[in-house]
Amino acid sequence: MSAPSPTPRRPRRLGWPQRVFSQVLLMQLAIATGVTALATGLFLAPLSTQLDDEAMRRALAIAQSTAAQPQIAESLLTTAPEPGGPVQSAAERIRWSTGAEYVVVMDRHGVRWSHTDTRRIGKVVSTDPSEALAGGEIMEIDSGTLGRSARGKVPLRDNADHIVGAVSVGIAYDSVHARLLAAIPGLLAYAGGALAVGALAAYLISRRIQRQTHDLAFSDISALLTEREAMLHSIREGVVALDRTGRIRLLNDEAQRLLGLGPDAAGRPLDDVLGRGRTADVLAGRVVGDDLLTVRGNRVLLANRMPTADGGAVSTLRDRTELERLGRELDSTRGLIDALRAQDHEHANRLHTLLGLLELEKHEDAMEFVTEVVGVHRATAEQVTEKVHDPLLASLLVGKATVAAERGVSLRMAPGTLLPDRLVDPRGLVTVVGNLVDNALDAAAGSDDALIEVGLRADGRTVVLRVRDSGTGVPPESRESVFTEGWSTKELPAHGKRGLGLAMVRRLAERQGGSATVAGAPEGGAEFTVVLPEALTEPGLAETQHPEPDLTGGVQ
C-alpha cells in the first residue's frame, strides 16, 4: 500500500506582514529612513546657497582690501596698462596670497590694468562695470572669460575720494562646487550612522513589543480582545481587576450584580466604591488565602485573588448564597434526624412502657402516662404560640424546642415576650432567630442546667430580640470578632465553611437600620441582642400572607 502523497504547501505570498513585531519594525524603519533623508535634504538644500554666498562675500572682501591700497590707484593714474606694470604686480601678489581665481583692476573706461592672462591687459572687460564705476558694490555669480565664478566688484578711489576705476575679484565656482561635493560624503556618513542607530532602536523596540504581544498579529489581538470581552461578560463568575494603585480596572456584569455596583465603578478606588469591610479587604489583598468567604449585602461570596505582573490583581467571585443556605439546611436536617432518632428510641421505650401497663391491666396508670407525655409537648407549643403570633416564627421555635430537649437543653420564652402577627419580613427574622438559637444550643449543650431563653418584644414598629444561653460566654475581646465572616470556634460542618451565621445576622440587622450586639448574661453565658427598627407594620393594616412554616431555620 503506497503512502499518501504529502499535502502540497501553499506558496507564501509577498505582502504586508501580519505580525505586530514585523509591522512595527517596518513602520519604524520607514519613519527613520524618511526622517534621515528629509534631514539630509534640508541640510544640503541651504548648504549650496550658503557656500555660494560665502564665496561671493570672500571675493567682495578681497576686492575691498585691494581697492583700499592707495598705491594701486596712484599707479593706475601714473602708469600705462602693461603686463609688467606695478598694478599687475600688486594684483598678482594679492591673487596668490588670497587664492582668488583672478584680481582685475580697470580704469573708468573698463580697460584692464591687471589680469591672470597678461594678453588681456589693456583690453576692455567682458562684463559691464558701470555699477561699480558708479560707486556701488556688487556680489554675483556670473560667467566671464575665465568661466563661471563668484565675483565681487568695488569702486577704486584716489586720495581725493574720486572714483578712478574698479576692482573685480573672482573665486572659481568649481572650487565652491567641489566643497559642496566634498561635504556630501561626510554628511551621508553621519546620516547613515543616525539611520543605523534609529534602525537598531527600532529593532529593540519591536523585539520588546514582540515579547509583550507574544508575536501575535493585529488581527489575533483584535480577536482575542473581542473574545475576552465576550467571555468576561458571559461567565457566571464575577471578575474584578485592580491596578497597582487599587483602582478598579475591570468589572464584569456578574461582579456588578454580586457586589451591587454599576458600570461607573470602573476607574475608581476600590475602597471608595465598596467602603470599609471584609469584602474590600479580600479584594485588595489585605486578607490572604484561598476560597475566602465574605458577605456583601445578603449574598455569601467566595473570593480568590491572583496578583498580576504589573502590580495589580484579578479576583474572582462566586455566589455561595444558595450553597450556604443548602448547607445550613443540611446541618439542620442532620440535627433533626439525630433528634428524630433519639425520639424514635424514646418513643419505642414509651410504647413498651404503655404495652406493659396494658398487659398488666393497669389501665388508669396507662391513661395518666399518655396524658402526661402528650401534655408536655402540647404545653410547649401552647407556650410559644401564646407569645409569638407569627406562625412561621412560632413553628421554628417549637421545632427548636424539640431539638433542644433531645440534646438536654431547656428552651423557654423569656417573661414579657409578646410578638404580634405584623412582621414585614418573617423569613428574615426566622433567619436571625434560627442562627442565634443554634449558636446558643451549641454553647449550652453539656453545661449544668443547660438553658436557652428567647425573648421577643415589640416596641412600636421595632422588634427587640434577645437570646441568652448558659454556656461559657464570649470573652470581651472577641465580642466584635464573632460578627466577622469566617470567625468561628466550631468544627467544620458538612459544607466545609463556618463563621457566616452571625455575620449574616448583623448584616440583616444593619440592612434594616438596626444592630446586633453580644454581652455577658447575668447568670453566665452570652446574651445576643438584635434590634430591628420598622420590622412590624402599622396596626390595622392588612395582614401579609405568610409562607409555609420552615421548621429547619438557619444554622451557622
Residue pairs with C-beta under 8 A, 6 or more apart in sequence:
16 23
17 23
17 26
18 217
18 218
18 219
19 210
19 215
19 216
19 217
20 209
20 210
20 213
20 215
20 216
20 217
20 218
20 221
21 206
21 207
21 209
21 210
21 213
21 215
22 206
23 218
24 202
24 205
24 206
24 209
25 202
25 203
25 206
28 198
28 201
28 202
28 205
28 206
29 198
29 199
29 202
32 195
32 198
32 199
32 202
33 195
35 198
36 191
36 194
36 195
36 198
37 191
39 191
39 194
40 187
40 188
40 191
43 187
44 184
44 187
47 180
47 183
48 180
51 176
51 179
51 180
52 141
52 150
52 176
55 141
55 150
55 171
55 173
55 175
55 176
56 139
56 140
56 141
56 150
56 151
56 152
56 171
57 139
57 152
58 150
58 152
58 171
59 100
59 139
59 149
59 150
59 151
59 152
59 169
59 170
59 171
60 137
60 138
60 139
60 152
60 153
60 154
60 169
61 152
62 94
62 98
62 100
62 103
62 152
62 169
63 103
63 152
63 153
63 154
63 167
63 168
63 169
64 137
64 152
64 154
65 94
66 72
66 90
66 91
66 94
66 103
66 105
66 167
66 169
67 73
67 154
67 155
67 156
67 157
67 166
67 167
69 90
70 158
70 159
71 86
71 90
72 87
72 90
72 91
72 105
72 156
72 167
73 156
73 157
73 158
73 159
73 164
73 165
74 158
74 159
75 85
75 86
75 87
75 90
76 87
76 105
76 107
76 113
76 156
76 164
76 165
77 158
77 164
79 85
79 86
79 87
81 87
81 107
81 111
81 112
81 113
81 121
81 122
82 88
82 121
82 122
83 118
83 121
85 113
85 121
87 105
87 113
87 114
88 113
88 114
88 115
88 118
88 121
90 114
91 103
91 104
91 105
91 113
91 114
92 103
92 114
92 116
94 100
94 103
95 101
95 102
95 103
95 116
98 169
100 169
100 170
100 171
101 116
101 146
101 149
101 170
101 171
101 172
102 115
102 116
102 146
102 149
102 168
102 169
102 170
103 114
103 167
103 168
103 169
104 112
104 114
104 115
104 125
104 167
104 168
104 169
104 170
105 112
105 113
105 114
105 156
105 165
105 166
105 167
106 112
106 113
106 125
106 129
106 165
106 166
106 167
106 168
107 113
107 164
107 165
108 133
108 163
108 164
108 165
109 124
110 124
110 125
110 129
110 133
111 122
111 123
111 124
111 125
112 120
112 121
112 122
112 123
112 124
112 125
113 121
113 165
114 121
115 121
116 146
117 145
117 146
120 145
125 144
125 168
126 144
126 145
127 142
127 144
127 168
129 153
129 166
129 168
131 138
131 153
132 138
132 153
132 154
132 155
132 166
132 167
132 168
133 155
133 163
133 165
133 166
134 155
134 163
135 155
135 163
136 155
137 152
137 153
137 154
137 155
138 151
138 152
138 153
138 154
139 150
139 151
139 152
140 150
140 151
141 148
141 149
141 150
141 151
141 173
142 148
142 149
142 151
143 149
144 151
144 170
146 170
146 172
147 172
147 173
147 174
148 173
148 174
149 170
149 171
149 172
149 173
150 170
150 171
150 173
150 176
151 168
151 169
151 170
151 171
152 168
152 169
152 170
153 166
153 167
153 168
153 169
154 166
154 167
155 163
155 165
155 166
155 167
156 163
156 164
156 165
156 166
156 167
157 163
157 164
158 164
213 221
216 224
232 239
232 250
232 252
233 252
233 253
235 252
235 254
236 254
237 254
237 316
237 317
237 318
238 252
238 254
238 255
238 256
238 257
238 258
238 259
238 301
238 316
238 317
238 318
238 319
239 250
239 251
239 252
239 254
239 255
239 314
239 315
239 316
239 317
240 248
240 250
240 251
240 255
240 259
240 283
240 314
240 315
240 316
240 317
241 248
241 249
241 250
241 251
241 308
241 312
241 313
241 314
241 315
242 248
242 249
242 270
242 283
242 284
242 312
242 313
242 314
242 315
243 249
243 310
243 311
243 312
244 310
244 311
244 312
245 269
246 269
246 270
246 271
246 284
247 267
247 268
247 269
247 270
248 265
248 266
248 267
248 268
248 269
248 270
248 273
249 266
249 267
249 312
250 266
250 314
251 259
251 261
251 263
251 265
251 266
254 317
255 261
255 317
256 262
256 263
256 265
258 296
258 299
258 301
258 317
258 319
259 274
259 279
259 296
259 317
260 296
260 297
261 273
261 274
265 273
270 280
270 283
270 284
271 280
271 284
274 280
274 283
278 287
278 294
278 295
278 484
278 485
278 486
279 294
279 295
279 296
279 301
279 303
281 287
282 292
282 294
282 303
282 305
282 315
283 303
283 305
283 313
283 315
285 305
285 307
285 313
288 305
290 304
291 302
291 303
291 304
292 302
292 303
292 304
292 305
292 486
293 300
293 301
293 302
293 303
293 320
293 485
293 486
293 497
293 499
293 500
294 300
294 301
294 303
294 485
295 301
295 485
295 500
295 503
295 504
295 507
297 507
297 511
298 321
298 504
298 507
298 508
298 511
299 319
299 321
300 319
300 320
300 321
300 323
300 324
300 500
300 504
301 317
301 318
301 319
301 320
302 317
302 318
302 320
303 315
303 316
303 317
303 318
304 315
304 316
305 313
305 314
305 315
306 313
306 314
306 315
307 313
308 314
320 497
323 495
324 495
324 497
324 500
325 554
326 495
327 493
327 494
327 495
327 496
327 497
328 495
328 501
328 552
328 554
328 555
328 556
329 552
330 493
330 494
330 495
331 493
331 494
331 495
331 555
332 434
332 438
332 552
332 553
332 554
332 555
333 552
334 494
335 403
335 555
336 399
336 403
336 551
336 552
338 406
339 402
339 403
339 406
339 407
342 406
343 402
343 406
350 369
350 373
353 369
354 366
354 369
354 370
357 363
357 365
357 366
357 369
358 366
377 402
380 398
380 401
380 402
381 398
383 412
383 413
384 394
384 397
384 398
384 401
384 413
385 394
385 398
387 413
387 417
387 418
387 419
387 456
388 394
388 397
388 413
388 417
388 419
388 456
389 419
389 420
389 421
390 419
390 420
390 421
390 423
390 426
390 429
390 546
391 421
391 546
391 549
392 426
392 427
392 430
392 546
392 547
392 549
392 550
393 419
393 423
393 426
393 429
393 430
393 433
393 456
394 549
395 549
395 550
395 551
396 430
396 433
396 434
396 549
396 550
396 551
396 553
397 411
397 413
397 433
397 437
397 454
398 551
399 551
399 552
399 553
400 411
400 434
400 437
400 438
400 441
400 553
401 411
403 441
404 410
404 411
404 437
404 441
404 452
405 411
407 441
407 445
407 450
408 445
408 446
408 450
409 441
409 444
409 445
409 450
409 451
409 452
410 449
410 450
410 451
410 452
411 437
411 441
411 451
411 452
411 453
411 454
412 451
412 452
412 453
412 454
413 453
413 454
413 455
413 456
414 453
414 454
414 455
414 466
414 468
415 455
416 455
416 457
417 454
417 455
417 456
417 457
418 456
418 457
418 458
419 456
419 457
419 458
419 463
420 458
420 536
420 539
421 543
422 536
422 537
422 538
422 539
422 541
422 543
423 429
423 463
423 535
423 536
423 537
423 544
424 534
424 535
424 536
424 537
424 544
425 512
425 535
426 544
426 546
426 547
427 547
427 550
428 508
428 512
429 463
429 465
429 532
429 535
430 550
430 553
430 554
431 504
431 505
431 508
431 553
431 554
432 465
432 505
432 508
432 509
432 530
432 532
433 454
433 456
433 465
433 467
433 553
434 552
434 553
434 554
434 555
435 501
435 502
435 504
435 505
435 553
435 554
435 555
435 556
436 465
436 467
436 505
436 528
436 530
437 452
437 454
437 467
437 553
438 501
438 553
438 554
438 555
438 556
439 467
439 469
439 501
439 502
439 528
439 556
440 452
440 467
440 468
440 469
440 471
440 526
440 528
441 452
441 469
442 471
442 490
443 469
443 471
443 472
443 525
443 526
444 450
444 451
444 452
444 469
444 470
444 471
444 525
447 470
447 471
447 472
447 525
448 470
449 470
450 470
451 468
451 469
451 470
452 467
452 468
452 469
452 470
453 466
453 467
453 468
453 469
454 465
454 466
454 467
455 464
455 465
455 466
455 467
455 468
456 463
456 464
456 465
457 463
457 464
458 464
458 536
460 536
461 533
461 534
461 535
461 536
461 537
461 538
462 514
462 531
462 532
462 533
462 534
462 535
462 536
463 531
463 532
463 535
463 536
464 529
464 530
464 531
464 532
465 528
465 529
465 530
465 531
465 532
466 527
466 528
466 529
466 530
467 527
467 528
468 521
468 525
468 526
468 527
468 528
469 521
469 525
469 526
470 521
470 523
470 524
470 525
471 525
471 526
472 524
472 525
473 520
473 521
473 524
473 525
473 526
474 482
474 518
474 520
474 526
476 520
479 517
479 518
479 519
481 487
482 502
482 518
483 502
483 503
483 505
483 506
483 516
483 518
484 499
484 503
485 499
485 500
485 503
486 498
486 499
486 500
487 499
487 502
487 503
488 498
488 499
488 556
490 498
490 556
491 498
492 498
493 555
498 556
499 556
500 556
501 554
501 555
501 556
502 516
502 556
504 554
505 516
505 528
505 530
506 515
506 516
509 515
509 516
509 530
509 531
509 532
510 516
512 532
512 533
512 534
512 535
513 533
513 534
514 530
514 531
514 532
514 533
514 535
515 530
515 531
516 528
516 529
516 530
516 531
517 528
517 529
518 526
518 527
518 528
518 529
519 526
519 527
519 529
520 526
520 527
521 527
537 544
